[in-house]
Amino acid sequence: MSSDHKSNSASNDDQVKMKSLHTSGGGSGQQDKTTTSNQTSFSGLTRSSTEDSASMITYTEATQKSSFVAVLMEKESTSDIFWQTLIPFMVGGLGSVACGLIVNRAQKTDLVCEVPHLIAICVPLQGMKGNLDMTFTSRLGTMAHRGRLRDSGYARRILRSIALLEAQGIFISLFSVLITFALEGLLQSRKKQPPVGDFLFLGSNSLFAMCIASAISSVAMVVLVVYSYRKAINPDNIGTPIAASCGDLLTIMAMLVIGVFYYPIAMVSNWISCSVMAAFLATTPFFLFIAHKDDEAWIAARQQGPTFLLAAILSSAAGLVQAYGAMSFPELTVYQPLVAATSGNRASVQSARISSYLNTYKGPNRLKMRLNPWIYYTSADHESRAAFLILMTSVPYQLAFVLLSHAVAYVALAPLRLNILFLLGYLITVFIQSFILLYLAEVVVYSLFHFGIDPDLHAIPLLTSIGDLLGTALLFVLFLLTSISPEVVVVSEPPSGLLANANKTCSYE
């Protein structure tokens, strides 16, 4: 070991890594031979030392196999992060805009008038579908950073993960419907209880929607991550927001389209819905058998259960808040996906980035330092720079998406409430939620890693479900505050030629 290494302390490990990025190609004596994370060029990777201690063997092997994408995590600048996330965040935001407008329009359909609980189940179902897709994409991103997409048999490993995704989707769909009706029953204990037929229809319809959406989105995410990996683009920057928006949009569209055709059949007899649910449940052993052949997928299945159940409860609570809020403020359904999904996407990107870094480089434990939000948002390291960028760009993105939603609604659907004071309050709400979620992303990921729990499996479901509940609650409070002064929020007159039933909205009660 050279004298240069003896002068480097553990607290300056990150600086040593950054320095080695610029010096690794020359093979000089200053190159660190005790940790292969300092050898971040391909030439340095091939000259990694084999004299490390036994405790570093796993880390050395992982870094030796890491791709050029993993190397770029340390070198990427703030502008790199911005440009790599620009299109994914835009695509994710457009998906949220579409979800909001679709749900808002769905309130005026005969299906929702017959089954008003469909509005309540939309939030937990699309939220949990997004959780599954983002967790799946985060695991794929970590595989890319570790170089496992170059290993033989990676296609079989991905197929087994998709099988696990289908099995998880079946269980979570039924659990989300069950939790929604359970919470509804508690809230309406003195009123009429939710009909059993609606529960069976929503349960079977949710299974149809979840399985179809999972099959489509999982294949799309695999193609996206593999393409990013081969083009030396960080998949954590682009995969997570697109996965969330695709999952949300596909789930909502499948729920409504399938429901329109399936509802008349399901209402013939409750046994039809029961048979459909039993058929889907019967396929889960097959999916689990396939997933069981992959050790990592099976570990994920066992460990993620409690996390997804907690996330489903939080998202179901957010769904009830939206359903009851929509009774007085129908426009709330337009803004809810924008507030919840886009902020959750941003927190998920940050979570995936930190998780990939920790799982790939096994960096030092900095949990105590990262608990300080001031240090988190003002430090010069790559995590803080990314968090500050994501936070500062949240308001401009939201402003663009809100204006787009109003433009589309004004032309194609029905005009929405809009006023400068309401818009200002909305942007403040978004900033507060983004600030909290990005800080929680750091705390949750480092806490999980500190206690030896894989953040890829648990962080994103927790963050997105918290974002659903927090964002929906803040949005409902904003509508309540603006309703105190009617002049704060106004409704523009609809242009000629709009749908005749544009103002028709079915009550949730």
C-alpha positions in Angstrom: 0.0 0.0 0.0 1.5 3.4 -1.0 1.9 6.3 1.4 -0.9 8.2 -0.5 -3.4 5.7 0.9 -2.3 6.1 4.4 -3.1 9.8 4.3 -6.6 9.2 3.1 -9.1 8.9 5.9 -12.4 7.0 5.8 -14.4 10.3 6.1 -12.9 11.5 2.8 -13.8 8.3 0.9 -16.2 10.1 -1.4 -13.5 12.7 -2.4 -11.0 9.9 -3.1 -13.6 8.2 -5.3 -14.2 11.4 -7.3 -10.5 12.1 -7.6 -9.9 8.6 -8.9 -12.4 9.2 -11.7 -10.0 11.6 -13.3 -6.8 9.7 -12.7 -7.7 6.0 -13.1 -6.6 5.7 -16.7 -2.9 6.2 -16.0 -2.3 3.4 -13.5 -0.3 5.7 -11.3 0.7 5.0 -7.7 -1.9 7.3 -6.4 -4.6 5.0 -7.6 -6.3 3.3 -4.6 -5.7 -0.4 -4.5 -7.7 -1.2 -1.4 -11.2 -0.4 -2.7 -12.2 -1.1 -6.3 -14.7 1.8 -6.2 -11.7 4.1 -6.8 -11.0 2.3 -10.1 -13.9 3.7 -12.1 -12.7 3.5 -15.6 -12.7 0.3 -17.6 -8.9 0.2 -17.6 -8.9 0.6 -13.8 -11.5 -2.1 -13.4 -9.3 -4.6 -15.2 -6.4 -3.7 -13.0 -8.3 -4.1 -9.7 -6.3 -5.5 -6.8 -6.9 -9.0 -5.6 -5.2 -8.5 -2.2 -8.2 -6.9 -0.4 -9.5 -8.3 2.8 -12.2 -11.0 2.8 -14.8 -8.5 4.0 -14.4 -6.6 0.7 -14.7 -9.6 -1.7 -18.4 -9.2 -2.4 -18.0 -5.5 -2.9 -14.9 -6.0 -5.2 -16.8 -8.6 -7.4 -19.8 -6.3 -7.7 -17.7 -3.3 -8.7 -15.6 -5.3 -11.1 -18.8 -6.4 -12.9 -20.4 -2.9 -12.7 -21.2 -1.3 -16.0 -20.2 2.1 -17.4 -23.6 3.3 -16.2 -22.6 2.7 -12.6 -19.4 4.5 -13.1 -21.3 7.6 -14.4 -23.2 7.9 -11.1 -20.2 9.5 -9.5 -19.3 11.7 -12.5 -22.7 12.9 -13.6 -23.2 16.6 -13.1 -26.4 18.4 -12.2 -27.0 19.2 -15.8 -26.6 15.6 -16.7 -29.3 14.7 -14.1 -31.6 17.5 -15.4 -31.4 16.4 -19.1 -31.7 12.7 -18.4 -34.8 13.3 -16.2 -36.4 15.9 -18.4 -38.2 13.6 -20.8 -39.1 11.0 -18.2 -40.6 13.6 -15.9 -42.5 15.1 -18.8 -43.8 11.7 -19.9 -44.7 10.9 -16.3 -46.4 14.2 -15.9 -48.4 13.8 -19.1 -49.5 10.4 -17.8 -50.7 12.0 -14.6 -52.5 14.7 -16.5 -54.3 12.0 -18.5 -55.1 10.0 -15.4 -56.7 13.1 -13.7 -58.8 14.0 -16.7 -59.9 10.4 -17.3 -61.0 10.0 -13.6 -62.7 13.4 -13.7 -64.6 12.4 -16.8 -65.4 9.0 -15.4 -67.4 10.7 -12.6 -69.9 11.5 -15.3 -70.3 8.0 -16.7 -73.1 5.5 -16.0 -70.6 3.0 -14.6 -69.5 5.3 -11.8 -73.1 6.3 -11.2 -73.9 2.6 -10.7 -70.7 1.8 -8.7 -69.5 5.1 -7.1 -66.8 3.2 -5.1 -64.9 2.9 -8.3 -63.6 6.4 -7.7 -62.4 5.4 -4.2 -60.6 2.3 -5.5 -58.8 4.1 -8.3 -56.2 5.8 -6.0 -55.0 2.7 -4.1 -55.1 0.5 -7.2 -53.1 2.9 -9.4 -50.8 3.7 -6.5 -50.0 0.1 -5.7 -49.6 -0.7 -9.4 -47.1 2.1 -9.6 -45.4 0.8 -6.5 -45.0 -2.6 -8.1 -43.7 -1.2 -11.4 -41.3 1.3 -9.7 -39.9 -1.4 -7.4 -39.5 -3.7 -10.3 -37.7 -1.0 -12.3 -35.5 -0.1 -9.3 -34.4 -3.7 -9.0 -33.6 -3.8 -12.8 -31.6 -0.6 -12.4 -29.6 -2.1 -9.6 -29.0 -5.2 -11.7 -27.7 -2.9 -14.5 -25.4 -1.1 -12.1 -23.9 -4.4 -10.9 -23.4 -5.6 -14.4 -25.8 -8.5 -14.2 -27.5 -7.6 -17.4 -24.4 -8.9 -19.1 -24.5 -12.3 -17.3 -25.8 -15.4 -19.0 -29.3 -16.2 -17.9 -30.4 -12.7 -17.1 -33.5 -13.1 -19.3 -34.7 -16.0 -17.2 -34.1 -13.9 -14.0 -36.2 -11.1 -15.5 -39.0 -13.5 -16.5 -39.1 -14.8 -12.9 -39.3 -11.3 -11.6 -42.3 -10.6 -13.9 -44.0 -13.7 -12.6 -43.5 -12.4 -9.1 -45.0 -9.1 -10.2 -48.1 -10.8 -11.5 -48.6 -12.8 -8.3 -48.1 -9.6 -6.1 -50.5 -7.7 -8.3 -53.3 -10.3 -7.7 -52.9 -10.2 -4.0 -52.6 -6.5 -3.7 -55.6 -5.9 -5.9 -57.9 -7.9 -3.7 -56.3 -6.4 -0.5 -56.8 -2.9 -1.8 -60.4 -3.5 -2.5 -60.9 -5.2 0.8 -59.2 -2.3 2.8 -61.2 0.3 0.9 -64.5 -1.4 1.7 -63.4 -2.0 5.3 -62.5 1.7 5.9 -65.8 2.6 4.1 -67.7 0.4 6.4 -66.1 2.0 9.5 -66.8 5.5 8.3 -70.5 4.6 7.4 -71.2 2.4 10.4 -74.4 4.3 11.1 -75.4 4.4 7.5 -76.0 1.8 4.9 -73.1 -0.6 4.4 -71.4 -1.0 1.0 -73.2 -3.6 -1.2 -71.6 -7.0 -1.5 -72.2 -7.0 -5.3 -70.1 -3.8 -5.7 -67.2 -5.4 -3.7 -67.3 -8.5 -5.8 -67.4 -6.6 -9.1 -64.6 -4.2 -8.1 -62.5 -7.1 -6.9 -62.8 -9.1 -10.1 -62.6 -6.1 -12.3 -59.4 -5.0 -10.4 -57.8 -8.4 -11.1 -58.5 -8.1 -14.8 -57.0 -4.6 -14.9 -54.0 -5.3 -12.8 -52.9 -8.5 -14.6 -53.3 -6.9 -18.1 -51.5 -3.7 -17.0 -48.7 -5.6 -15.3 -48.0 -7.7 -18.4 -47.8 -4.7 -20.6 -45.9 -2.3 -18.3 -43.3 -4.9 -17.1 -42.3 -5.8 -20.7 -42.0 -2.1 -21.5 -39.9 -1.4 -18.4 -37.5 -4.2 -19.3 -37.0 -2.9 -22.8 -36.5 0.7 -21.4 -33.9 -0.3 -18.8 -31.9 -2.6 -21.1 -31.9 0.1 -23.8 -30.7 2.7 -21.2 -28.0 0.3 -20.0 -26.7 -0.3 -23.5 -26.7 3.4 -24.2 -24.7 4.2 -21.0 -27.7 6.2 -19.5 -28.4 5.9 -15.8 -31.7 3.8 -15.8 -32.6 5.3 -12.4 -33.1 8.7 -14.0 -35.6 7.6 -16.6 -37.1 4.2 -15.6 -38.9 5.1 -12.4 -41.1 8.0 -13.5 -42.1 6.4 -16.7 -42.9 3.1 -14.9 -45.1 5.0 -12.5 -47.0 7.0 -15.1 -47.4 3.9 -17.4 -48.7 1.8 -14.5 -51.1 4.5 -13.4 -52.5 5.2 -16.8 -52.7 1.6 -17.9 -54.5 0.6 -14.7 -57.1 3.4 -14.8 -57.9 2.8 -18.5 -58.1 -1.0 -18.0 -60.4 -0.5 -15.0 -62.8 1.7 -16.8 -62.7 0.0 -20.2 -63.1 -3.5 -18.8 -65.6 -2.3 -16.3 -67.9 -1.0 -19.0 -68.2 -4.4 -20.7 -67.8 -6.5 -17.6 -70.3 -4.8 -15.3 -73.5 -6.0 -17.1 -72.2 -9.6 -17.0 -71.1 -9.4 -13.4 -74.5 -8.1 -12.3 -76.3 -11.2 -13.6 -75.0 -13.1 -10.6 -72.5 -12.7 -7.8 -71.2 -16.1 -8.6 -69.7 -14.8 -11.9 -67.5 -12.3 -10.0 -66.6 -15.0 -7.5 -65.6 -17.4 -10.2 -63.4 -14.8 -11.9 -61.7 -14.0 -8.6 -61.2 -17.7 -7.9 -59.7 -18.2 -11.4 -57.1 -15.5 -10.9 -56.3 -16.7 -7.4 -55.7 -20.2 -8.8 -53.0 -18.8 -11.1 -50.9 -17.4 -8.2 -49.3 -20.8 -7.3 -48.1 -21.0 -10.9 -46.5 -17.6 -10.8 -45.0 -18.2 -7.4 -43.6 -21.5 -8.6 -41.8 -19.7 -11.4 -40.6 -16.9 -9.1 -39.4 -19.4 -6.5 -36.6 -20.5 -8.9 -35.0 -17.1 -8.6 -33.5 -16.6 -5.1 -33.6 -12.8 -5.2 -37.1 -12.7 -6.5 -38.3 -15.1 -3.8 -36.5 -13.1 -1.1 -38.2 -10.0 -2.5 -41.6 -11.8 -2.3 -41.2 -12.7 1.3 -39.8 -9.4 2.5 -42.1 -7.1 0.5 -45.3 -8.4 1.9 -45.7 -6.2 5.0 -44.4 -3.2 3.2 -47.0 -3.5 0.4 -49.8 -4.2 2.9 -48.9 -1.0 4.8 -48.7 0.9 1.5 -52.1 -0.4 0.4 -53.6 0.8 3.7 -52.2 4.3 3.2 -53.2 4.5 -0.5 -56.7 3.2 0.4 -57.0 6.0 2.9 -56.0 8.4 0.2 -58.6 7.0 -2.1 -61.4 7.6 0.5 -60.1 11.2 1.0 -60.4 11.7 -2.8 -63.8 10.1 -3.0 -65.3 12.2 -0.2 -63.5 15.3 -1.4 -64.9 14.8 -4.9 -68.4 15.0 -3.5 -67.9 18.7 -2.8 -65.1 19.4 -5.2 -65.3 17.3 -8.4 -62.2 19.0 -9.8 -60.1 17.5 -7.0 -59.8 14.3 -9.1 -58.0 16.3 -11.8 -55.3 17.6 -9.5 -54.9 14.5 -7.3 -52.8 12.5 -9.8 -50.7 15.5 -10.4 -50.0 16.2 -6.8 -49.6 12.6 -5.7 -48.1 10.9 -8.7 -45.6 13.5 -9.9 -44.2 14.2 -6.4 -44.1 10.5 -5.7 -42.2 10.0 -9.0 -39.6 12.5 -8.0 -39.1 11.0 -4.6 -38.9 7.5 -6.2 -36.2 8.7 -8.6 -34.1 10.0 -5.7 -34.8 6.8 -3.7 -33.7 4.6 -6.6 -30.5 6.6 -7.2 -29.5 6.5 -3.5 -30.4 2.8 -3.3 -28.4 1.9 -6.4 -25.4 3.8 -5.1 -25.5 2.1 -1.7 -26.1 -1.4 -3.0 -23.4 -1.0 -5.7 -20.6 0.9 -3.8 -21.4 0.0 -0.2 -20.5 3.5 0.9 -19.9 4.6 4.5 -22.7 4.9 7.0 -23.8 8.5 6.9 -27.3 8.1 8.4 -26.8 10.6 11.3 -25.4 13.3 9.0 -28.3 12.8 6.5 -31.0 13.3 9.1 -30.4 17.0 9.0 -32.5 18.5 6.2 -30.3 21.5 5.8 -27.2 19.4 5.2 -29.3 17.2 2.9 -30.4 20.0 0.6 -27.2 22.2 0.7 -24.3 19.7 0.6 -22.1 19.4 -2.5 -22.3 15.6 -2.9 -24.2 14.0 -5.7 -27.2 13.0 -3.6 -27.8 16.6 -2.3 -27.3 18.1 -5.7 -29.8 15.8 -7.3 -32.4 16.4 -4.4 -32.0 20.2 -4.7 -32.5 20.0 -8.5 -35.5 17.8 -8.3 -37.1 20.1 -5.6 -36.4 23.3 -7.5 -37.8 22.0 -10.7 -41.0 20.6 -9.2 -42.9 23.9 -9.3 -42.2 24.7 -13.0 -43.1 21.2 -14.0 -46.4 21.4 -12.0 -47.2 24.8 -13.5 -46.8 23.4 -17.0 -48.9 20.3 -16.2 -51.7 22.3 -14.6 -52.0 24.7 -17.5 -52.0 21.8 -19.9 -54.8 20.1 -17.9 -56.9 23.2 -18.1 -56.3 23.7 -21.8 -57.3 20.1 -22.6 -60.3 20.2 -20.3 -61.4 23.6 -21.7 -61.3 22.3 -25.3 -62.3 18.7 -25.0 -64.1 18.1 -21.7 -65.4 20.8 -19.4 -63.7 23.9 -17.9 -62.0 23.6 -14.6 -61.7 26.0 -11.6 -58.8 28.3 -12.0 -57.7 31.5 -10.3 -54.3 33.1 -9.7 -54.7 32.7 -5.9 -55.8 29.1 -6.2 -52.9 28.4 -8.5 -50.5 30.0 -6.1 -51.8 27.9 -3.3 -51.6 24.8 -5.4 -47.9 25.4 -6.2 -47.1 26.0 -2.6 -48.8 22.8 -1.7 -46.7 20.9 -4.3 -43.5 22.5 -3.0 -44.3 21.5 0.6 -45.1 17.9 -0.4 -42.0 17.6 -2.6 -39.8 19.0 0.2 -41.1 16.4 2.6 -41.0 13.4 0.3 -37.5 14.1 -1.0 -36.3 14.4 2.6 -38.1 11.2 3.5 -36.5 9.5 0.5 -33.1 10.1 2.0 -34.1 9.2 5.5 -36.0 6.0 4.6 -33.3 4.7 2.2 -30.4 5.3 4.6 -32.4 3.9 7.5 -33.3 0.7 5.7 -29.7 0.3 4.5 -28.4 1.0 8.0 -30.5 -1.9 9.4 -29.5 -4.3 6.7 -32.8 -4.0 4.7 -32.7 -3.7 0.9 -34.1 -0.3 0.0 -34.9 -1.4 -3.5 -37.6 -3.6 -2.0 -39.2 -1.3 0.5 -38.4 2.4 0.0 -40.5 3.2 -3.1 -43.8 1.6 -1.9 -43.6 3.5 1.4 -42.7 6.8 -0.2 -45.3 6.7 -2.9 -48.1 5.7 -0.5 -47.1 8.4 1.9 -47.1 10.8 -1.1 -50.6 9.6 -2.1 -52.1 10.3 1.4 -50.1 13.5 2.0 -50.8 15.0 -1.4 -54.5 14.1 -1.4 -54.9 15.5 2.1 -53.1 18.7 1.4 -55.1 19.2 -1.8 -58.4 18.6 0.0 -57.3 21.2 2.6 -56.5 23.6 -0.2 -60.0 23.2 -1.7 -61.6 23.7 1.7 -59.6 26.9 2.3 -60.4 28.3 -1.1 -64.1 27.4 -0.7 -64.3 29.9 2.2 -64.0 32.8 -0.2 -65.9 31.8 -3.4 -64.2 34.6 -5.4 -60.8 32.9 -4.9 -61.8 30.0 -7.2 -63.9 30.7 -10.2 -65.4 28.6 -13.0 -65.0 29.8 -16.6 -67.9 29.5 -18.9 -67.8 26.5 -21.2 -67.3 27.1 -24.9 -70.1 26.1 -27.3 -70.2 22.5 -28.5 -69.2 20.8 -25.2 -70.8 17.6 -24.1 -74.3 18.2 -22.8 -73.7 16.2 -19.6 -70.4 17.9 -18.9 -71.6 19.2 -15.5 -73.2 15.9 -14.5 -71.4 14.3 -11.6 -72.5 11.2 -9.7 -72.4 11.4 -5.9 -70.3 9.0 -3.9 -72.9 8.7 -1.2 
